[in-house]
Amino acid sequence: MSLIKKVVFIAKDDSINELKSLLETMIEASRAEEGCELYNIYQIKDKLNTFVVIESWESEEALKGHQNSSHYMYYKSNYEQYTADKYSNELVSLG
């Protein structure tokens, strides 16, 4: 069963471009990982300081592999300086 997550980032007002750049570094590297089914990042059109990551992993093991990757470690050690708030939810498919 797939593991689907939604992660929301609210950038600090003076760090929108920096957070956007950092998040963009995650897209291709994450999509190339074994077990990645989906990895998309969106910027809210009328709230440019808000980014939403939707990711799907084929298993908990695949997600753990992602969380141990070098690009994830880089993101993890840098995002807080640009972020005013961050929260995540695990999603369950209804269909």
C-alpha positions in Angstrom: 0.0 0.0 0.0 1.3 3.4 -1.0 2.3 6.0 1.6 1.0 9.5 0.6 2.0 12.7 2.3 1.2 16.3 2.0 3.7 18.7 3.4 3.0 22.5 3.7 5.7 25.1 4.0 5.0 28.7 4.9 8.1 30.8 3.9 9.2 33.8 5.9 8.3 36.9 4.0 11.9 37.7 3.2 12.8 34.2 2.2 10.2 33.1 -0.4 12.7 32.7 -3.2 15.3 31.0 -1.1 12.7 28.4 0.1 11.4 27.9 -3.4 15.0 27.2 -4.7 15.7 24.8 -1.9 12.5 22.9 -2.5 13.1 22.8 -6.2 16.4 20.9 -5.6 14.3 18.1 -4.2 12.1 17.4 -7.2 14.2 15.5 -9.7 16.4 13.8 -7.1 13.4 12.5 -5.2 11.6 11.4 -8.4 14.7 9.3 -9.3 14.7 7.4 -6.0 13.6 3.8 -5.9 10.1 3.5 -4.6 9.0 7.1 -5.4 5.6 7.0 -7.1 4.9 10.8 -7.1 6.8 13.9 -6.0 5.3 17.3 -6.9 5.7 20.7 -5.4 3.2 23.5 -5.8 3.2 27.2 -4.9 -0.2 28.6 -4.0 -1.1 31.2 -6.7 -2.6 33.8 -4.3 -0.3 33.0 -1.4 3.2 33.0 -2.9 4.8 32.3 0.5 3.0 28.9 0.7 4.3 25.7 -0.9 2.7 22.3 -0.9 4.6 19.0 -1.5 2.5 16.0 -2.5 4.6 12.8 -2.4 3.8 9.1 -2.7 6.1 6.2 -1.8 5.5 2.6 -2.5 6.4 1.6 1.1 7.6 2.9 4.5 11.0 1.5 3.6 11.1 3.6 0.4 10.2 6.7 2.4 12.9 5.9 5.0 15.4 5.5 2.1 14.3 9.0 0.9 14.8 10.5 4.3 18.4 9.1 4.4 19.4 10.4 1.0 22.0 13.2 0.7 19.6 15.6 -1.0 17.0 15.1 1.8 19.7 15.7 4.5 20.8 18.9 2.7 17.2 20.1 2.6 16.6 19.1 6.2 19.6 21.0 7.5 18.6 24.2 5.6 14.8 24.7 5.4 14.2 26.1 8.9 16.1 29.3 8.2 13.6 30.2 5.4 10.4 28.7 7.0 7.9 30.4 9.3 5.7 27.3 9.6 5.7 23.7 8.3 3.2 20.9 8.8 2.4 17.6 7.2 -0.4 15.0 6.9 -0.5 11.5 5.8 -3.3 11.1 3.2 -5.6 8.2 2.7 -7.1 7.5 -0.8 -10.9 7.2 -0.9 -10.9 5.3 -4.2 
